């Protein structure tokens, strides 16, 4: 058992966590004797009162027991600790609410989640992780950056890490991840709607960079590959000016603000979505199920993602799985 002088976590809590980890990983067995308070204090150059505080907390929670004149022993082979979870999302919106609710419902009733947001700011992401390492027993991170963030994520012990929505390809180690395969998903989704897309003159992806929206680079790659393979006229646009909204064309739109702007333009021009113009939105929400009698969407299953994330943590699973996604065809295509 090691105690670090550089950790932000109090030393007694470091000792507590180390014993719990040992029980969880079966490196500490039931009946095994722990170092005495004096031995531990001398070995780690730590005050006896600190060791005593950690041992007392462990004893109170039933993880160790003391025998008069004989010392401290591991009392159990099961470390049932209340889950305290650090959740770091990019930003909050309607589909994140669906994900988060499903996540919470899949966790034990006494689990506690602290939720933070990095808003696509890499320095803020690093600061939040660095300041909270060691304070939680699980870390759920949404690493929505096109650049490599493995050096930041590596601050978190791999057995306590779950990446959500996006994997980190350069991060080594055995960690959990539930991710979208963005390039494959967009190609597969668009291919499933190919017959409907053929009735339009072109297909245009609207990134909408003036809005606060993360668009993975792999989506742009998948979209471009699909259009070239199917010989579909296409464009990728950062901005959606009214002059660029053309009749008999289809649009894949990321920002909800851009979607509303196009719908308003259709009303003004008396265009009927699904006939005079094709509209596809990215990421499904309950609002899109009823808007215009149903907006066609490319979306992953956020409820499934949240439920699996909660299951992974509750059952200590260390898997990496792709979350299901596809095209939901509604009236606007």
DACORLIN-V523064 format. One record per helix or strand. SS is the DSSP state (~ for helix, > for strand). FROM is the first residue (numbers start at 1). LEN is the number of residues. If there is no record, write none. Layout:
ss,from,len
SS,FROM,LEN
SS,FROM,LEN
//
This chain:
ss,from,len
~,11,14
>,33,1
~,37,8
~,48,13
>,64,4
>,71,4
>,84,6
~,94,13
>,112,6
~,122,11
>,138,4
~,150,4
~,158,3
>,161,5
>,176,4
~,182,11
~,194,4
>,203,4
~,217,13
>,234,4
~,242,3
>,250,4
~,256,14
>,273,1
>,277,6
~,286,8
>,296,5
~,302,13
>,320,3
>,325,4
//
